[in-house]
Amino acid sequence: MQPFPPRHLATRKSRLDLTRNRDFMAQSLILLSVVLIVGMVLANLPDHTGSGSAHQGASDPGGGSPGPTTFGNPISNWSFEQNLAGWQVLGPADGSSEPQGRTSGSCASVRARGPQPARVGLAQYGVVRGAAKGSRYVAKAWVRSTGPGLKVTLRLVGTGARPDSSQAVTTTLPGMVWRAVIVDHTVTAPTDLGVEITADGVAAGDALLVDEVIVRQG
């Protein structure tokens, strides 16, 4: 039978084992952290072959940089953060930039001031210059109103004596709920394209609110 070690030696050995275990755990955690960091770095490295090369070829078919009417949003002042610069107020109404935007601090407010309910809204013309025949454009806007139930129309409209246009209609919801309206338009003859957002039958003091107006080709 093996004799038991003295009490003070056993305690000292236990403390030594505990210290070794703590050192081992610390080293293991450090190693695991390094492995995770290396994995994250490798996962975020850009892909220079395959899909990346295909994307570059598709976005630069002519050897130049893509134009804003193809891959960007040609709308000027599309989220109304400071004012309504670049926009034209339609109908008997006052336009301003007011809180609260859909995802930001401000939106456009078009408040009717006529003696009778009227059509009011916003327009920006010449958004797309020289749209080619057969090209397709999609416009999207977010709308709400101070009073629910307004019929809001989003139009993509060309130029000329008899401009070609397409439109979509939605109805505003109660409360502070924003609603998207989307319209697509195929150009039938070379033209410039503009955007109109209007609401019918808006009573004096009521307002149409608009935010995040986007136009894209495709």
HUNOR-V803430 format. One record per run of one state. SS is the DSSP state (helix for helix, strand for strand, loop for the rest). FROM is the first residue (numbers start at 0). TO is the last residue. If there is no record, write none. Layout:
# HUNOR-V803430
ss:SS from:FROM to:TO
ss:SS from:FROM to:TO
This chain:
# HUNOR-V803430
ss:loop from:0 to:5
ss:helix from:6 to:42
ss:loop from:43 to:49
ss:helix from:50 to:58
ss:loop from:59 to:66
ss:helix from:67 to:70
ss:loop from:71 to:86
ss:strand from:87 to:89
ss:loop from:90 to:91
ss:strand from:92 to:97
ss:loop from:98 to:105
ss:strand from:106 to:111
ss:loop from:112 to:116
ss:strand from:117 to:130
ss:loop from:131 to:134
ss:strand from:135 to:144
ss:loop from:145 to:149
ss:strand from:150 to:156
ss:loop from:157 to:163
ss:strand from:164 to:170
ss:loop from:171 to:177
ss:strand from:178 to:185
ss:loop from:186 to:189
ss:strand from:190 to:201
ss:loop from:202 to:205
ss:strand from:206 to:216
ss:loop from:217 to:217
